[in-house]
């Protein structure tokens, strides 16, 4: 078995890290927010994340949220840019003027540092990090020092594992909400077709959103549209726009499985995205359903969660004090 962790790998002209095992190939871009720009199952000719050979690095850089696997802190929307913690109120700049929101944070837009890059007979690993402090232009809006670290581990046995660690380096509390804007390729494999795809998501309640795409704080029973996720919904070729739900346990091959499953009904191939229990919500979006990808996004907290009147045990929101760390993980593998 020959596993590889190669720094300074040229991917579309960008210096990246190549992780490779006998079965999988992954490309991580520290210079582009530690996004995973490609994950490929070489044995089964499966493209897991949104990828096009002809797409340039400039095109990806201009829209980092909709290529590969970008990790967002602070994710999704804050109405009117307001973010209330237990000991402060922050005013973030409006960057979604159509709905009067601040959206998606900035960590995925920063240059990250490679802390470790290694391989052995079982796996290939890269650890990256970003430290936010007064030198960042966003500090004027959010003067809280923190460090966020990612460990990506690729192996034939487990696929791609991503571990996330968020550490508070500030004297004030740090709000915690994390997600990945997971962009799944459509189709997912050679010989597959978009119309053959089904997305299975374990959900309990719909989180109702208002006209600004922020929660009304009402948790609704599942409609017929919602229930399609339980048995497999067509993830493209129809519009899916911010379907947000509370999560529950799923099953995979008769075993308990906390995550989503994407199936190609034509070839029988599958992608599984298992997440840690910290991810308590799923938000689905597919960019009008005609762009060749879709996003089942695991979220630790609801959209706009710090500002909601819901209890934290319902919204998923939490805070960490100086020196404390928050961790979560997810992995992707094929079947």
C-alpha positions in Angstrom: 0.0 0.0 0.0 1.4 3.4 -1.0 -0.2 6.4 0.7 1.0 9.9 -0.1 0.7 13.3 1.5 2.4 15.8 -0.8 2.8 19.5 -0.1 3.3 22.0 -2.9 1.0 20.1 -5.3 0.1 22.2 -8.3 -3.7 22.0 -8.8 -5.0 24.4 -11.5 -2.0 26.6 -10.7 -2.7 26.8 -6.9 -0.3 25.3 -4.4 -2.3 22.6 -2.6 -1.8 19.4 -0.6 -2.4 16.1 -2.4 -3.6 13.1 -0.2 -3.6 9.8 -2.0 -4.3 6.2 -1.1 -4.8 3.1 -3.3 -8.5 4.0 -3.6 -9.0 7.7 -3.1 -7.5 11.0 -4.1 -8.1 14.3 -2.3 -6.8 17.8 -2.9 -6.8 20.3 0.0 -6.2 24.0 -0.7 -4.8 25.8 2.4 -4.4 28.9 0.4 -8.1 28.8 -0.3 -9.5 28.4 3.2 -8.5 24.7 3.5 -11.3 23.8 1.1 -11.2 20.2 -0.3 -11.2 21.0 -4.0 -11.5 17.4 -5.1 -12.3 14.0 -3.7 -12.2 11.1 -6.1 -12.7 7.4 -5.8 -10.2 6.2 -8.3 -11.2 2.6 -8.1 -14.9 3.3 -8.9 -14.6 6.4 -11.0 -16.6 8.5 -8.6 -16.5 12.3 -8.3 -17.7 13.2 -4.8 -17.4 17.0 -4.7 -18.4 19.4 -7.4 -15.5 19.4 -10.0 -15.0 20.3 -13.6 -11.7 19.9 -15.4 -12.2 23.1 -17.3 -13.0 25.2 -14.3 -10.2 27.6 -13.5 -8.8 28.5 -10.1 -10.0 32.0 -10.6 -13.6 30.8 -11.0 -13.3 28.7 -7.9 -11.7 31.6 -6.0 -14.5 34.0 -7.0 -17.2 31.6 -5.5 -15.5 29.5 -2.9 -18.8 28.6 -1.2 -20.0 26.5 -4.2 -16.9 24.4 -5.1 -15.6 21.4 -3.2 -15.9 21.2 0.5 -15.6 24.7 2.1 -15.9 25.0 5.9 -17.8 28.0 7.2 -17.4 29.9 10.4 -19.7 31.7 11.1 -22.1 29.9 8.7 -25.2 31.0 7.0 -27.2 34.2 7.8 -27.3 36.8 10.5 -30.2 39.2 10.0 -29.2 42.8 9.6 -25.6 41.7 10.5 -26.4 41.5 14.2 -24.8 38.8 16.3 -25.7 38.7 20.0 -23.7 36.7 22.5 -24.2 36.4 26.2 -21.7 39.2 26.9 -21.6 41.4 23.7 -23.4 42.5 20.5 -21.5 42.6 17.3 -22.5 44.4 14.1 -21.3 42.5 11.0 -21.3 44.1 7.5 -24.2 43.3 5.2 -22.9 41.2 2.3 -26.3 39.8 1.2 -28.2 43.1 0.6 -31.1 41.4 -1.1 -32.2 39.9 2.2 -30.4 42.3 4.6 -28.1 39.7 6.0 -24.4 39.0 6.7 -23.7 35.5 5.2 -21.2 32.7 5.5 -18.4 34.3 7.5 -14.8 34.8 6.3 -12.6 31.9 7.5 -13.1 30.1 4.1 -11.7 33.2 2.3 -8.4 33.3 4.3 -5.0 31.8 3.7 -4.5 28.9 6.1 -1.2 27.4 7.4 -0.1 23.8 7.0 0.8 22.5 10.4 1.4 18.9 9.6 1.6 16.7 6.4 2.4 13.0 6.7 1.6 9.6 5.4 2.1 6.0 6.7 1.0 2.6 5.6 -2.6 3.2 6.8 -3.4 6.8 5.9 -2.4 10.2 4.5 -2.9 13.3 6.8 -2.8 17.1 6.5 -3.5 19.5 9.4 -4.2 23.1 8.6 -5.1 26.1 10.7 -6.1 29.8 10.7 -5.7 32.2 13.6 -7.9 35.3 13.6 -6.6 38.4 15.3 -6.4 42.2 15.1 -4.5 42.0 11.8 -7.6 40.8 10.0 -9.9 43.4 8.3 -12.9 41.7 9.9 -11.6 42.3 13.4 -13.2 45.8 13.5 -16.6 44.1 13.4 -15.7 40.9 15.4 -12.9 41.6 17.8 -12.6 38.1 19.1 -9.3 36.2 18.7 -9.7 32.5 17.8 -8.0 29.6 16.1 -9.7 27.1 13.9 -7.9 23.9 12.9 -8.8 21.1 10.4 -7.3 17.7 10.3 -8.0 15.8 7.0 -7.3 12.0 7.1 -7.6 9.9 4.0 -7.6 6.2 4.1 -9.0 3.3 2.0 -10.9 2.0 5.1 -12.6 5.3 6.2 -12.5 7.6 3.2 -12.0 11.2 4.0 -12.3 12.2 7.6 -12.4 15.9 8.6 -11.9 16.9 12.2 -12.6 20.5 13.2 -11.3 22.3 16.3 -12.3 25.8 17.3 -10.4 27.5 20.1 -11.3 30.7 21.9 -8.2 33.0 22.3 -10.3 35.9 23.5 -11.4 37.2 26.9 -15.0 37.3 25.8 -17.2 34.3 24.9 -16.9 32.9 21.3 -20.1 32.0 19.5 -20.1 28.5 18.1 -21.9 27.6 14.9 -20.1 25.5 12.2 -21.1 23.9 8.9 -19.7 22.8 5.6 -21.2 24.0 2.4 -20.9 20.5 1.0 -21.0 20.6 -2.8 -21.8 17.1 -4.2 -21.2 16.5 -7.8 -24.1 15.5 -10.1 -23.7 12.9 -11.5 -21.5 11.2 -8.9 -19.9 8.6 -11.2 -18.9 7.7 -14.7 -22.0 6.2 -16.4 -24.4 7.8 -13.9 -27.0 10.4 -14.7 -28.5 13.2 -12.6 -32.0 11.9 -13.0 -30.8 8.6 -11.3 -29.7 10.4 -8.1 -31.5 10.2 -4.8 -30.6 12.1 -1.6 -31.6 10.4 1.7 -31.6 12.7 4.8 -32.8 11.7 8.3 -35.0 14.6 9.4 -37.6 15.2 12.1 -39.0 18.8 11.9 -38.8 21.5 9.3 -37.3 24.8 10.6 -39.6 27.4 9.1 -37.8 30.3 7.4 -39.2 33.8 6.7 -38.8 35.9 3.5 -35.3 36.8 4.6 -34.3 33.2 4.9 -34.0 33.4 8.7 -35.9 31.1 11.1 -39.3 32.1 12.4 -38.5 29.9 15.4 -41.4 27.5 14.4 -40.6 23.8 14.1 -43.2 22.3 11.7 -44.3 18.8 11.0 -42.9 17.3 7.8 -44.9 17.9 4.6 -45.1 15.5 1.7 -42.2 17.4 0.1 -40.2 17.1 3.2 -40.9 13.4 3.7 -39.3 12.6 0.3 -35.9 13.1 2.0 -36.6 10.1 4.2 -36.8 7.7 1.3 -34.8 9.6 -1.3 -35.4 12.9 -3.0 -34.2 14.0 -6.4 -31.4 16.4 -5.4 -31.2 18.2 -8.8 -33.5 19.1 -11.8 -35.9 20.8 -9.3 -35.4 23.8 -7.1 -34.3 23.1 -3.5 -33.8 26.4 -1.6 -32.8 26.3 2.1 -34.8 23.3 3.3 -33.6 23.3 6.9 -34.5 20.4 9.3 -33.6 19.0 12.7 -31.6 15.8 12.3 -32.0 12.3 13.6 -30.4 8.9 13.2 -30.3 7.2 9.8 -29.6 3.7 8.8 -27.0 2.4 6.3 -27.0 -1.3 5.3 -29.1 -2.1 8.3 -26.9 -0.4 10.8 -27.4 2.9 12.6 -25.7 5.8 10.7 -25.8 9.5 11.6 -25.6 11.2 8.2 -26.9 11.4 4.7 -26.6 8.9 1.8 -26.5 9.8 -1.9 -27.5 6.9 -4.3 -27.0 6.5 -8.0 -30.0 4.2 -8.9 -28.5 3.5 -12.3 -25.1 2.1 -11.2 -25.9 1.2 -7.6 -23.0 3.3 -6.3 -23.4 5.5 -3.2 -21.7 8.3 -1.3 -22.1 8.4 2.5 -21.5 11.5 4.6 -21.3 10.6 8.3 -21.2 13.4 10.8 -20.7 13.7 14.5 -23.6 14.3 16.9 -22.7 18.0 17.2 -24.2 18.5 13.7 -27.9 18.7 14.7 -29.4 20.2 11.5 -29.3 19.7 7.8 -29.8 22.5 5.3 -30.4 21.5 1.6 -29.8 23.8 -1.3 -29.1 23.2 -5.0 -28.6 26.5 -6.8 -31.8 26.3 -8.8 -31.2 22.6 -9.5 -29.5 23.1 -12.9 -25.8 23.7 -12.1 -24.6 20.0 -11.8 -24.3 19.9 -8.0 -26.3 20.1 -4.8 -25.5 20.9 -1.1 -26.6 18.8 1.8 -25.1 21.0 4.5 -24.6 19.7 8.1 -24.9 22.5 10.6 -24.2 22.5 14.3 -26.8 25.3 14.9 -29.7 26.9 13.2 -29.4 29.9 10.9 -29.1 33.1 12.9 -28.9 31.0 16.0 -27.2 33.5 18.4 -30.1 35.9 17.9 -33.0 33.5 18.4 -35.1 33.3 21.5 -35.2 29.5 21.4 -33.3 27.7 24.1 -29.8 26.6 23.0 -30.7 23.0 23.3 -33.3 23.6 20.6 -31.3 26.0 18.3 -28.0 24.2 18.7 -26.2 27.5 19.6 -23.4 27.4 22.2 -20.5 29.5 23.4 -17.0 28.7 24.6 -14.8 30.7 27.0 -11.2 31.7 26.8 -9.0 28.6 26.3 -11.9 26.3 25.7 -12.1 24.2 22.5 -15.1 22.9 20.5 -14.7 19.9 18.3 -16.7 18.0 15.7 -16.1 15.8 12.7 -17.4 14.3 9.5 -16.3 11.8 6.9 -17.1 10.9 3.3 -16.8 7.4 1.8 -18.2 5.5 -1.1 -20.1 2.2 -1.5 
